[in-house]
Amino acid sequence: MSAHQHEFESLTLIPGTKGIFDVAVDGDVVWSKADHGRQAEPGEVLAALDTARS
């Protein structure tokens, strides 16, 4: 994330329950552990962020 820190005005971590891991940008989910049925691989969330911005 340090490579992208200049692109975000703020970042909020919201603790979940039952293993929830979702990443949202401006309210749009770009990665969801529940949707994929697994934890993200290294770099996968950053790739999803890049896709969401384009």
N, C-alpha and C positions, 0 to 999 in steps of 0.2 A: 504494500500500500504506500510505502514511502515515495515510490516513483510517481504516484498519482496525488499526493497530498495537496499540491497546488491547485488541483481541479475541484476540490470539495470545500464548500464554505463551512460545512459542519458534518460530523459523523456521530450517530447515536447508536449505542449498543443497548438493545433491550433484551434482558434475560427472558428466556422462554422456559417451558416445562416439557418433559417427556422427549428430550432430544431434538427439539425444534431448532432448525438452522435455516433461516430465510435471509436473503439479502435483497433489499429493495432500494430503488433510486427514485426519488420523487413519488413515492407511493406505488411504483410498479415493481413487482417481484422479478428479479433477474436471475436468482438462484433459489431453489427450494429443495431441501433434503427430502421432504415428503414427496414432492413431484418426481424426483429422480430415483428415489428409493435407496439412496446411499449418500455418504458424505462426499463433498467435493474433493477432487484430486488436486494436487498442488498446481496453481495457476489457473484453475478452471473458473473460479469466481472472478479473478481479474479479467479473464477472457470474456466472461458474461458482462462485466461492466463495460469493457471496450465495445462490445456488440450493442449494448443499450445506448451508448453515447453516439453511435453512428447512424 
